[in-house]
Amino acid sequence: MARISAEITLTEKQEQVLRLFSNSRTISAHLKLRATILMTYSSIDEDDLVSCSELYVATFGESPWNEEWSLEDAFERLSDFLACPKSIAIKAIYDGNICGFLFGELSNILALHITT
C-alpha cells in the first residue's frame, strides 16, 4: 500500500476540493505513486500550463482514454479552465516536477424538486 506524505500549501477551499477528488480514478491516473512519496501541492499559474499540457497529452493518450490531443489543444483547454472566475487549479510536485494536477470550477447547483 502506498503512503503519501505531503506538505500542503493550499487555501481551505482548494484542500476541500483535493480531498473530494483524492479517490478519483482521473487523479490516480495522473499520479504514479511509489512506496513513499513526498509531494507538495500549490496553485497552478500560467507558467505551469506547458508542463500540465504535456502531462495531459501523455495521460489521455494512454488507456483507457486513447485520445489524440495536440499540445496546442491541451494548452488551450487548460488555459480556458484557468481563466474561469471560479476555477480551481492545483498541481502536485514531486522531485521538482509536476506529476499531477487538478482543474475544476466551483459552482452552485440549483436543484428543483417536483412532486405530483
C-alpha positions as CSV (number, residue, x, y, z in Angstrom):
1,M,0.0,0.0,0.0
2,A,1.3,3.4,-1.0
3,R,1.9,6.0,1.7
4,I,1.8,9.7,0.8
5,S,3.4,12.4,2.8
6,A,2.5,15.9,1.7
7,E,3.3,19.5,2.6
8,I,0.0,21.3,2.0
9,T,0.2,25.0,0.9
10,L,-3.4,25.4,-0.3
11,T,-6.3,27.5,0.6
12,E,-9.0,25.9,2.6
13,K,-11.3,25.6,-0.5
14,Q,-8.5,24.0,-2.5
15,E,-7.9,21.5,0.2
16,Q,-11.6,20.6,0.3
17,V,-11.6,20.1,-3.5
18,L,-8.4,18.0,-3.3
19,R,-9.9,15.8,-0.6
20,L,-13.2,15.5,-2.5
21,F,-11.3,14.1,-5.6
22,S,-8.5,12.3,-3.9
23,N,-10.0,8.9,-4.7
24,S,-10.9,9.8,-8.2
25,R,-9.6,7.5,-11.0
26,T,-8.6,10.5,-13.0
27,I,-6.2,11.8,-10.4
28,S,-4.9,8.4,-9.7
29,A,-4.1,8.1,-13.3
30,H,-2.1,11.4,-13.1
31,L,-0.1,10.4,-10.1
32,K,2.3,7.5,-10.3
33,L,2.8,6.5,-6.7
34,R,5.9,4.8,-5.2
35,A,6.3,3.3,-1.8
36,T,6.7,6.7,-0.1
37,I,6.3,9.9,-2.0
38,L,6.8,13.4,-0.7
39,M,4.7,15.7,-2.8
40,T,3.9,19.4,-2.4
41,Y,0.7,20.9,-3.7
42,S,0.2,24.5,-4.8
43,S,-1.9,26.6,-7.2
44,I,-1.3,26.4,-10.9
45,D,-0.4,29.7,-12.7
46,E,0.1,30.4,-16.3
47,D,3.8,29.4,-16.1
48,D,2.7,25.8,-15.4
49,L,0.4,25.4,-18.4
50,V,3.1,23.9,-20.7
51,S,4.1,21.2,-18.2
52,C,0.5,20.4,-17.4
53,S,-0.4,20.3,-21.1
54,E,2.4,17.8,-21.8
55,L,1.2,15.6,-18.9
56,Y,-2.4,16.0,-20.2
57,V,-1.4,14.8,-23.7
58,A,0.6,11.9,-22.3
59,T,-2.0,10.7,-19.8
60,F,-5.1,10.9,-22.1
61,G,-3.2,9.4,-24.9
62,E,-2.9,6.1,-22.9
63,S,-5.5,3.5,-22.0
64,P,-8.4,3.7,-21.1
65,W,-8.9,7.0,-23.0
66,N,-6.6,6.6,-26.0
67,E,-7.4,10.2,-27.0
68,E,-5.3,12.2,-29.5
69,W,-4.6,15.6,-28.2
70,S,-2.2,18.1,-29.7
71,L,-0.1,20.1,-27.2
72,E,-1.7,23.3,-28.5
73,D,-5.3,21.9,-28.0
74,A,-4.5,20.7,-24.5
75,F,-2.8,24.1,-23.7
76,E,-6.0,25.9,-24.9
77,R,-8.3,23.6,-22.9
78,L,-6.3,24.1,-19.7
79,S,-5.9,27.9,-20.3
80,D,-9.7,28.1,-20.6
81,F,-10.1,26.3,-17.3
82,L,-7.6,28.6,-15.6
83,A,-9.4,31.7,-17.0
84,C,-12.7,30.8,-15.4
85,P,-13.5,33.2,-12.5
86,K,-14.3,30.3,-10.1
87,S,-11.6,27.9,-11.3
88,I,-9.6,25.6,-9.0
89,A,-6.2,24.6,-10.3
90,I,-3.8,22.6,-8.2
91,K,-0.6,21.0,-9.1
92,A,1.2,18.1,-7.4
93,I,5.0,18.4,-7.4
94,Y,7.4,15.6,-6.9
95,D,11.2,15.8,-7.2
96,G,10.8,19.4,-8.6
97,N,8.4,18.3,-11.4
98,I,4.7,18.5,-11.9
99,C,3.5,14.9,-11.6
100,G,-0.2,15.6,-11.4
101,F,-2.8,18.3,-11.5
102,L,-6.5,19.1,-10.9
103,F,-8.6,21.6,-12.8
104,G,-12.1,22.3,-11.9
105,E,-14.7,25.0,-11.4
106,L,-16.7,25.8,-8.3
107,S,-20.4,26.2,-9.0
108,N,-23.7,26.4,-7.1
109,I,-26.1,23.7,-8.1
110,L,-29.7,24.7,-8.3
111,A,-31.9,21.8,-7.6
112,L,-35.6,21.7,-8.3
113,H,-37.8,19.0,-6.7
114,I,-41.2,18.4,-8.3
115,T,-43.8,16.2,-6.7
116,T,-47.1,15.2,-8.3
